[in-house]
Amino acid sequence: MAVAVNRPAYEFLKEVLDLEEEKKENDEKEFSKRVTQLIALTALILAICATFSSLKAGAFASKGILAQNQASDNWAYYQAKSLKQSTYQVQLDELEIAPRNADPQKLEETKQKYRDRIDRYEKEQQEISAEAKEKEAQRDHFLELNRSFAGALTYLQISILLVSLAALVKQIYFWYMGMALGAFGIANFVMAMVMV
């Protein structure tokens, strides 16, 4: 027995199914367009954060190098003062061990002059040493900040790669992974900023 198909109902049903399929395709295109825009926006935000992190890492590396150079200069200056102090100490010791045939008053004045210079150089050495140690502490702080910003930069760069991969292969889970890693990178950046 043959089933009679009501043509108008069949065409109506086909139109409804076609409309639903078209609506589904439009929704998928719209969703794809929105997701693509969100992925692009995410990549942009991560790139901006990575740029700031890169700038901060470079700045603190430079400051660390400068502080190290200043500390090295101070230690060289300390050594120069130490040599001068030693020279006067040797001269004073020589005068005290084997005084020359000189006026005792002038001899005592010369000894006192040497003692004063030795004391002055010792005081200057203490000041120079303190300043050098302060510069070394600054260097350590700046290099720690550099490491923190560089670590944040690494996470941000990897997250940008994952987000870009999501756009290329149209797989949203790469976007989620990139956002999670990016959030971790941004958190590291913020923690480094707090240390500044």
NURO-807324 format. One line per 8 residues: number of its first residue (from 1); for each residue x, y, z of N, C-alpha, C, O, CB. Coordinates in steps of 0.1 Angstrom, whole numbers, plus 5000, padded with zeros to 4 digits. Glycine has a CB too. Example, Ala and Ser with C-alpha at 12.3 -4.5 7.8 and 13.67 -1.06 7.14 Angstrom:
1> 5132 4943 5078 5123 4955 5078 5132 4967 5078 5142 4967 5085 5113 4955 5090; 5128 4978 5071 5137 4989 5071 5129 5000 5079 5134 5011 5080 5141 4994 5057;
! end
This chain:
1> 5008 4988 5000 5000 5000 5000 5009 5012 5000 5018 5013 5008 4990 5000 5012; 5006 5021 4992 5014 5033 4990 5009 5044 4999 4996 5046 4999 5015 5038 4975; 5018 5051 5005 5013 5062 5014 5013 5075 5005 5023 5078 4999 5023 5064 5026; 5002 5081 5006 5001 5094 4998 5007 5105 5007 5004 5107 5018 4986 5097 4995; 5016 5112 5001 5023 5123 5008 5016 5136 5004 5014 5139 4992 5038 5123 5004; 5012 5142 5014 5006 5155 5012 5017 5165 5008 5025 5169 5017 4998 5160 5024; 5017 5169 4996 5028 5178 4991 5029 5191 4999 5040 5194 5003 5025 5181 4976; 5019 5198 5001 5020 5211 5008 5026 5209 5023 5034 5217 5027 5007 5218 5009;
9> 5022 5198 5030 5027 5196 5043 5042 5192 5042 5050 5196 5051 5019 5185 5050; 5046 5184 5033 5060 5180 5031 5069 5192 5028 5079 5193 5033 5061 5169 5020; 5064 5200 5019 5072 5212 5015 5073 5222 5027 5083 5228 5029 5065 5219 5003; 5062 5223 5035 5062 5231 5047 5072 5226 5057 5080 5234 5063 5048 5232 5053; 5072 5213 5059 5081 5207 5068 5096 5208 5064 5105 5211 5072 5078 5192 5070; 5098 5207 5050 5111 5209 5045 5116 5223 5047 5127 5225 5050 5111 5205 5030; 5107 5233 5045 5111 5247 5047 5114 5250 5061 5123 5257 5064 5099 5256 5042; 5106 5244 5070 5109 5246 5085 5122 5240 5088 5130 5246 5095 5098 5239 5093;
17> 5125 5228 5083 5138 5221 5086 5150 5229 5080 5160 5231 5086 5138 5207 5081; 5147 5235 5068 5158 5243 5061 5160 5256 5069 5171 5260 5070 5153 5246 5047; 5149 5261 5074 5150 5274 5082 5158 5271 5095 5166 5279 5099 5137 5279 5085; 5155 5260 5101 5162 5256 5113 5176 5254 5111 5185 5258 5118 5155 5244 5120; 5179 5247 5100 5193 5244 5096 5201 5257 5093 5212 5259 5097 5194 5234 5084; 5194 5266 5086 5200 5279 5082 5202 5287 5095 5212 5294 5097 5191 5286 5073; 5192 5286 5104 5194 5294 5117 5205 5288 5125 5213 5295 5131 5181 5293 5125; 5206 5275 5125 5217 5268 5132 5231 5272 5126 5240 5275 5133 5216 5253 5132;
25> 5232 5273 5113 5244 5277 5106 5247 5291 5109 5259 5295 5112 5243 5275 5091; 5237 5300 5109 5239 5314 5113 5244 5316 5127 5252 5324 5130 5226 5322 5110; 5237 5308 5136 5241 5308 5150 5256 5304 5152 5263 5309 5159 5232 5299 5159; 5260 5293 5144 5273 5288 5145 5283 5298 5139 5294 5301 5145 5275 5275 5137; 5279 5305 5128 5288 5315 5123 5289 5327 5132 5300 5333 5134 5282 5320 5109; 5277 5331 5138 5278 5342 5148 5286 5338 5160 5294 5346 5165 5263 5345 5152; 5284 5326 5165 5292 5321 5176 5307 5321 5173 5315 5326 5180 5288 5307 5181; 5310 5316 5161 5324 5315 5156 5329 5329 5155 5341 5332 5158 5325 5308 5143;
33> 5321 5339 5150 5326 5353 5149 5329 5359 5162 5339 5365 5164 5315 5361 5141; 5319 5356 5172 5321 5361 5186 5333 5355 5192 5341 5362 5199 5309 5359 5194; 5335 5342 5191 5346 5335 5197 5359 5341 5191 5369 5343 5198 5345 5320 5195; 5359 5342 5178 5371 5348 5171 5374 5362 5176 5386 5365 5179 5369 5348 5156; 5364 5370 5178 5366 5383 5184 5372 5382 5198 5381 5390 5202 5353 5391 5183; 5366 5373 5206 5371 5372 5220 5385 5367 5220 5393 5371 5228 5362 5362 5227; 5388 5358 5211 5402 5352 5211 5412 5364 5207 5422 5365 5213 5403 5341 5200; 5408 5372 5197 5416 5383 5193 5418 5393 5204 5429 5398 5207 5410 5390 5181;
41> 5407 5396 5211 5407 5405 5223 5416 5400 5234 5424 5407 5240 5393 5408 5228; 5415 5387 5236 5424 5380 5247 5438 5381 5243 5447 5385 5251 5419 5366 5248; 5441 5378 5230 5455 5379 5225 5460 5394 5227 5472 5396 5231 5456 5375 5211; 5452 5403 5224 5456 5417 5225 5459 5421 5239 5470 5427 5242 5445 5426 5219; 5451 5417 5249 5453 5420 5263 5465 5413 5268 5473 5419 5275 5440 5416 5271; 5467 5401 5264 5479 5393 5268 5492 5400 5263 5502 5400 5269 5478 5379 5264; 5491 5404 5250 5503 5410 5244 5506 5424 5251 5518 5427 5252 5500 5413 5229; 5496 5431 5255 5499 5444 5262 5505 5441 5275 5515 5447 5279 5485 5452 5264;
49> 5500 5431 5282 5506 5427 5295 5521 5422 5293 5530 5425 5301 5498 5417 5302; 5523 5414 5283 5536 5409 5280 5546 5421 5276 5557 5420 5280 5536 5399 5268; 5541 5431 5269 5549 5442 5266 5553 5449 5279 5565 5453 5280 5541 5452 5257; 5544 5452 5288 5548 5459 5300 5557 5450 5308 5567 5456 5314 5535 5462 5308; 5555 5437 5309 5564 5429 5316 5578 5428 5310 5587 5428 5318 5558 5414 5317; 5578 5429 5297 5591 5429 5290 5599 5442 5293 5611 5442 5296 5590 5427 5275; 5592 5453 5293 5598 5466 5296 5603 5466 5310 5614 5471 5313 5588 5477 5294; 5595 5461 5320 5599 5462 5334 5611 5452 5336 5620 5456 5343 5587 5457 5343;
57> 5611 5441 5330 5622 5431 5331 5635 5438 5326 5645 5437 5333 5619 5418 5324; 5634 5444 5315 5646 5450 5309 5651 5462 5318 5663 5464 5320 5643 5455 5295; 5641 5470 5323 5645 5481 5331 5652 5477 5344 5662 5483 5348 5633 5490 5334; 5647 5467 5350 5653 5462 5363 5666 5455 5360 5674 5455 5369 5643 5453 5370; 5667 5448 5349 5680 5442 5345 5691 5453 5344 5702 5452 5349 5679 5434 5332; 5687 5464 5337 5696 5475 5336 5700 5482 5349 5711 5485 5351 5690 5486 5326; 5690 5484 5357 5692 5489 5371 5701 5480 5379 5710 5485 5386 5679 5492 5378; 5699 5467 5378 5708 5458 5385 5722 5459 5380 5731 5458 5389 5702 5444 5383;
65> 5724 5460 5367 5738 5461 5362 5744 5474 5367 5756 5474 5370 5737 5460 5346; 5736 5485 5366 5742 5498 5371 5745 5497 5385 5756 5502 5389 5731 5509 5368; 5737 5491 5394 5740 5490 5408 5752 5482 5410 5760 5485 5419 5728 5484 5416; 5754 5471 5402 5766 5463 5404 5779 5471 5400 5789 5470 5407 5765 5450 5395; 5778 5479 5389 5789 5487 5385 5792 5497 5396 5804 5500 5399 5786 5494 5372; 5782 5503 5402 5784 5513 5413 5791 5506 5425 5800 5512 5431 5771 5520 5417; 5786 5494 5428 5792 5487 5439 5807 5483 5436 5815 5485 5445 5784 5474 5442; 5809 5479 5424 5823 5476 5420 5832 5489 5421 5843 5488 5426 5824 5470 5406;
73> 5827 5500 5417 5834 5513 5418 5837 5516 5433 5848 5520 5436 5826 5524 5411; 5827 5514 5441 5829 5517 5455 5839 5508 5461 5848 5512 5469 5816 5515 5463; 5839 5495 5457 5849 5486 5463 5863 5489 5458 5873 5488 5465 5846 5471 5459; 5864 5494 5445 5877 5499 5440 5882 5511 5448 5894 5512 5452 5877 5502 5425; 5873 5520 5451 5876 5532 5459 5880 5528 5473 5889 5534 5479 5864 5542 5459; 5873 5518 5479 5877 5513 5492 5891 5508 5492 5899 5510 5501 5867 5502 5496; 5895 5500 5481 5908 5495 5480 5918 5506 5479 5929 5505 5485 5909 5486 5468; 5915 5517 5472 5924 5528 5471 5927 5534 5484 5938 5538 5488 5919 5539 5461;
81> 5916 5536 5492 5917 5542 5505 5925 5533 5514 5933 5537 5523 5903 5545 5511; 5923 5520 5513 5930 5510 5521 5945 5511 5518 5953 5510 5527 5925 5496 5518; 5949 5512 5505 5963 5513 5502 5969 5526 5508 5980 5525 5513 5965 5513 5486; 5962 5537 5507 5967 5549 5513 5969 5548 5528 5979 5552 5534 5957 5561 5510; 5959 5542 5534 5959 5540 5549 5971 5531 5552 5979 5534 5562 5946 5533 5554; 5973 5520 5544 5985 5511 5547 5998 5519 5545 6007 5516 5553 5984 5499 5538; 5999 5527 5535 6011 5535 5533 6014 5544 5545 6025 5544 5550 6010 5543 5520; 6004 5551 5550 6006 5559 5562 6010 5551 5574 6017 5555 5583 5994 5568 5564;
89> 6003 5539 5575 6006 5530 5587 6021 5526 5586 6027 5525 5597 5996 5518 5587; 6025 5522 5575 6039 5518 5573 6049 5529 5577 6059 5527 5584 6042 5513 5559; 6046 5541 5572 6054 5553 5575 6054 5556 5590 6064 5559 5596 6050 5565 5567; 6042 5555 5596 6041 5557 5611 6049 5547 5618 6057 5550 5628 6026 5557 5615; 6048 5534 5614 6055 5523 5621 6070 5525 5620 6078 5523 5629 6051 5510 5615; 6074 5530 5608 6088 5532 5606 6093 5543 5615 6104 5542 5621 6091 5536 5591; 6086 5554 5616 6090 5565 5625 6090 5561 5640 6099 5566 5647 6080 5577 5623; 6081 5552 5644 6081 5548 5658 6092 5538 5661 6097 5538 5672 6067 5542 5661;
97> 6095 5530 5651 6106 5520 5654 6120 5526 5653 6128 5524 5662 6105 5508 5644; 6122 5534 5643 6135 5539 5641 6134 5554 5638 6135 5559 5627 6143 5533 5629; 6132 5562 5649 6131 5577 5647 6143 5583 5641 6154 5579 5645 6127 5584 5660; 6142 5592 5632 6153 5599 5626 6159 5609 5636 6152 5613 5646 6149 5605 5612; 6170 5614 5632 6176 5625 5640 6168 5638 5636 6173 5646 5629 6191 5627 5638; 6157 5639 5642 6149 5651 5639 6144 5657 5652 6145 5652 5663 6137 5647 5630; 6138 5668 5650 6133 5676 5661 6121 5667 5667 6112 5663 5660 6127 5690 5657; 6122 5664 5680 6111 5656 5686 6097 5661 5684 6088 5654 5682 6114 5653 5701;
105> 6096 5674 5685 6083 5680 5683 6078 5678 5669 6066 5675 5667 6084 5695 5687; 6087 5680 5659 6083 5678 5645 6080 5664 5643 6071 5660 5635 6094 5683 5635; 6088 5655 5649 6085 5641 5647 6072 5637 5653 6064 5629 5646 6096 5633 5655; 6068 5642 5664 6055 5640 5670 6044 5645 5662 6033 5639 5660 6054 5645 5685; 6046 5657 5656 6036 5663 5647 6034 5655 5635 6023 5653 5631 6041 5678 5643; 6045 5649 5629 6044 5641 5617 6036 5628 5621 6028 5623 5613 6058 5638 5612; 6040 5622 5632 6033 5610 5637 6018 5613 5638 6010 5605 5634 6039 5605 5650; 6015 5624 5645 6000 5627 5647 5993 5629 5633 5982 5625 5631 5999 5640 5655;
113> 6000 5636 5624 5995 5638 5611 5992 5624 5604 5981 5623 5598 6004 5646 5602; 6001 5615 5605 5999 5602 5600 5988 5595 5607 5979 5588 5600 6012 5593 5601; 5987 5596 5620 5976 5589 5627 5962 5595 5623 5952 5588 5621 5978 5591 5643; 5962 5608 5621 5949 5615 5617 5945 5610 5603 5933 5607 5601 5951 5630 5617; 5955 5608 5594 5952 5604 5581 5947 5589 5581 5938 5585 5574 5964 5605 5571; 5954 5581 5589 5950 5567 5590 5935 5566 5595 5927 5558 5590 5960 5559 5600; 5932 5574 5606 5919 5574 5611 5909 5579 5601 5898 5573 5599 5918 5583 5624; 5913 5589 5593 5904 5595 5583 5901 5584 5572 5889 5582 5568 5910 5607 5576;
121> 5911 5577 5568 5910 5567 5558 5901 5555 5563 5893 5549 5555 5923 5562 5553; 5903 5552 5575 5895 5541 5581 5880 5545 5582 5871 5537 5578 5900 5538 5595; 5878 5557 5586 5864 5562 5586 5858 5562 5572 5846 5558 5569 5863 5576 5592; 5866 5567 5562 5861 5567 5548 5858 5553 5543 5849 5551 5535 5871 5575 5539; 5867 5544 5547 5865 5530 5542 5852 5524 5548 5845 5518 5540 5877 5521 5547; 5849 5527 5560 5836 5523 5566 5824 5528 5558 5815 5521 5555 5835 5526 5581; 5825 5541 5555 5814 5548 5547 5813 5542 5533 5802 5539 5528 5816 5563 5546; 5825 5540 5527 5825 5534 5513 5820 5520 5513 5812 5516 5505 5839 5535 5507;
129> 5824 5512 5523 5819 5498 5525 5804 5498 5526 5798 5489 5520 5826 5492 5536; 5799 5506 5535 5784 5506 5537 5777 5510 5524 5767 5504 5521 5780 5516 5548; 5782 5520 5517 5776 5523 5504 5777 5512 5494 5767 5510 5486 5782 5536 5498; 5788 5505 5493 5790 5494 5484 5780 5483 5487 5774 5477 5478 5804 5489 5484; 5779 5480 5500 5769 5469 5504 5755 5473 5501 5747 5465 5497 5771 5467 5519; 5752 5486 5502 5738 5491 5499 5736 5489 5484 5725 5485 5480 5737 5506 5503; 5746 5492 5476 5745 5491 5461 5743 5476 5458 5736 5472 5448 5757 5496 5454; 5750 5467 5465 5749 5453 5462 5735 5448 5466 5729 5439 5459 5759 5445 5470;
137> 5729 5453 5477 5715 5450 5481 5705 5455 5470 5696 5448 5467 5712 5456 5495; 5708 5467 5465 5699 5472 5454 5700 5463 5442 5690 5460 5436 5703 5487 5450; 5712 5459 5439 5715 5450 5427 5707 5437 5429 5700 5433 5420 5730 5447 5425; 5707 5431 5441 5700 5419 5443 5685 5421 5442 5678 5413 5436 5704 5414 5457; 5680 5432 5447 5666 5435 5446 5662 5437 5431 5652 5432 5427 5662 5448 5454; 5670 5445 5424 5666 5447 5410 5667 5434 5402 5658 5432 5393 5676 5457 5404; 5676 5426 5404 5677 5413 5397 5666 5404 5401 5661 5396 5392 5691 5407 5399; 5662 5404 5413 5650 5396 5417 5637 5401 5410 5629 5393 5405 5648 5397 5432;
145> 5636 5414 5409 5625 5420 5401 5626 5416 5387 5615 5413 5380 5624 5435 5403; 5638 5416 5381 5640 5412 5367 5635 5398 5365 5628 5395 5356 5654 5414 5363; 5639 5389 5374 5635 5375 5373 5620 5373 5374 5614 5365 5367 5642 5366 5384; 5614 5381 5383 5599 5380 5385 5592 5385 5372 5583 5378 5367 5594 5388 5397; 5596 5396 5366 5590 5401 5354 5593 5392 5342 5584 5390 5334 5594 5415 5351; 5605 5386 5342 5608 5377 5331 5600 5364 5332 5596 5359 5322 5623 5374 5331; 5597 5360 5344 5589 5348 5346 5575 5351 5341 5568 5343 5334 5589 5343 5360; 5569 5362 5345 5556 5366 5341 5555 5367 5325 5546 5363 5319 5552 5380 5347;
153> 5566 5373 5320 5567 5374 5305 5566 5361 5298 5560 5359 5288 5579 5382 5301; 5573 5351 5304 5573 5338 5298 5559 5332 5298 5555 5326 5288 5583 5328 5306; 5552 5332 5309 5538 5327 5309 5529 5335 5300 5521 5328 5293 5533 5328 5324; 5531 5348 5299 5523 5355 5290 5525 5352 5275 5516 5351 5267 5525 5370 5292; 5538 5350 5272 5541 5346 5258 5536 5333 5254 5530 5331 5243 5556 5346 5256; 5537 5323 5263 5531 5310 5261 5516 5311 5259 5510 5304 5251 5535 5300 5272; 5510 5319 5268 5495 5320 5267 5491 5327 5254 5481 5323 5248 5490 5329 5279; 5499 5336 5249 5496 5342 5236 5497 5332 5225 5489 5332 5216 5506 5354 5233;
161> 5507 5323 5226 5508 5312 5216 5496 5303 5216 5491 5299 5206 5521 5304 5219; 5491 5299 5228 5480 5291 5229 5467 5297 5224 5459 5291 5217 5478 5286 5244; 5465 5310 5227 5453 5317 5222 5454 5318 5207 5444 5317 5200 5453 5331 5229; 5466 5321 5202 5467 5322 5187 5465 5308 5181 5459 5307 5170 5481 5327 5183; 5469 5298 5187 5467 5284 5182 5452 5281 5182 5447 5274 5173 5474 5274 5191; 5445 5286 5192 5430 5284 5192 5424 5290 5180 5414 5284 5174 5424 5289 5205; 5428 5302 5176 5422 5309 5165 5426 5301 5152 5418 5300 5143 5427 5323 5164; 5438 5296 5151 5442 5289 5139 5435 5276 5137 5431 5273 5126 5457 5287 5140;
169> 5434 5268 5148 5429 5254 5146 5414 5253 5150 5408 5243 5149 5436 5244 5155; 5408 5265 5154 5394 5266 5157 5390 5256 5168 5380 5250 5168 5385 5264 5145; 5399 5255 5178 5397 5246 5190 5396 5255 5202 5407 5261 5206 5407 5235 5191; 5385 5256 5208 5383 5265 5219 5391 5262 5232 5394 5270 5240 5368 5266 5222; 5394 5249 5234 5401 5245 5246 5415 5251 5246 5421 5253 5257 5402 5229 5247; 5421 5254 5235 5434 5261 5235 5432 5275 5240 5441 5280 5247 5440 5261 5221; 5421 5281 5237 5418 5294 5242 5417 5294 5257 5422 5302 5264 5405 5300 5236; 5410 5284 5262 5408 5282 5277 5422 5280 5284 5424 5286 5294 5399 5271 5280;
177> 5430 5272 5278 5443 5269 5283 5451 5282 5283 5458 5286 5293 5451 5258 5276; 5451 5290 5272 5458 5302 5271 5453 5313 5281 5461 5320 5287 5456 5308 5257; 5440 5313 5283 5435 5323 5293 5439 5319 5307 5443 5328 5315 5419 5323 5292; 5439 5306 5310 5443 5302 5323 5458 5305 5326 5462 5311 5336 5441 5287 5325; 5467 5302 5316 5481 5305 5317 5483 5320 5317 5492 5325 5324 5489 5298 5306; 5475 5327 5309 5476 5342 5309 5473 5348 5322 5479 5357 5327 5468 5347 5298; 5462 5342 5328 5458 5347 5342 5470 5345 5352 5472 5354 5360 5445 5340 5347; 5476 5334 5351 5488 5331 5359 5499 5341 5356 5505 5346 5366 5493 5316 5357;
185> 5502 5344 5344 5512 5354 5340 5509 5367 5345 5517 5375 5350 5514 5354 5325; 5496 5371 5344 5492 5385 5349 5493 5385 5364 5497 5395 5369 5477 5388 5344; 5490 5374 5371 5491 5374 5385 5506 5376 5389 5509 5383 5399 5485 5361 5391; 5515 5369 5382 5529 5370 5385 5534 5385 5382 5542 5390 5390 5537 5361 5376; 5528 5391 5372 5532 5405 5369 5527 5414 5380 5535 5422 5384 5525 5409 5355; 5515 5412 5385 5510 5420 5395 5518 5418 5408 5521 5428 5415 5495 5417 5398; 5522 5406 5411 5530 5403 5423 5543 5410 5422 5549 5415 5432 5531 5388 5425; 5549 5410 5410 5562 5416 5408 5560 5431 5410 5569 5438 5415 5568 5413 5394;
193> 5549 5437 5405 5547 5451 5407 5546 5455 5421 5550 5466 5425 5534 5456 5399; 5540 5446 5429 5539 5449 5444 5553 5449 5450 5555 5456 5460 5530 5438 5450; 5562 5441 5445 5575 5441 5450 5583 5453 5447 5593 5456 5454 5583 5429 5445; 5579 5460 5437 5586 5473 5433 5585 5482 5444 5591 5493 5443 5581 5479 5420;
! end
